[in-house]
Amino acid sequence: QVQLVESGGGLVQAGGSLRLSCAASGRTSSNYYMGWFRQAPGKEREFVAAITGSGGSTYYGDSVKGRFTISRDNAKNTVYLQMNNLNPEDTAVYSCAAAARPYSLAMASAYDYWGQGAQVTVSS
């Protein structure tokens, strides 16, 4: 079992930045792919970013590419999501997820473990 806990969410003004952290515990593995998803009220869950176990490759959803950066520190069992140039459309609950062997990094159903989610609110 793997437990994931997000932190770093909160309220920020448009144009600002936040960094989310996802701390993993339990039967963690550096081989896990890690992903970030978000869901805003009235919208479907959206793929944000993913990173391979080694951290050598990253992937981003079109809506955040160029603004967000995913990274991981396996020694700390932590994954990060640096969010820059935030706008109100980024307001959502952001969830961290882990997958042993995801068939698709952009599909939530491919992930095995999920955090509780962190609220990010961007004011205009």
Residue, then its C-alpha position, 0 to 999 in steps of 0.5 A: q500500500v502507498q499513501l500519498v499526501e499533497s500539500g502546498g495548495g491555497l489561494v493565490q492571485a492570477g499571475g502568481s505561483l504555487r508549488l505543490s508537494c506530494a509526499a509518499s509513504g508505505r511501499t513506495s518505489s522509485n519505479y512508480y510513474m507519478g502524475w498530477f490531475r486536477q478537477a474543477p467544479g463542473k468539469e471532468r478530471e484533467f491530466v496535468a503532468a506526469i513523470t517517469g520513475s527515474g525522473g528522466s521524462t516528463y509529460y504535460g497537458d496542453s493547458v499547462k505546458g510551458r507554465f507547470t513543471i513536474s519533478r521528483d526527489n526519490a530520496k525524499n519520496t516526494v513529487y513536486l508540481q511547480m505552477n507558474n503564471l496561474n490563472p483562474e482557470d487553474t482553480a481546481v482540486y489537484s491530486c497526486a497519483a502513482a502508477a506501477r506500470p500505467y498504460s496511459l500516463a494521461m488517464a486517471s484510470a491507469y494509476d494505482y494510488w491517489g492522494q486526498g487532493a489539494q485545493v488550489t484557488v486562483s483569484s482574478 
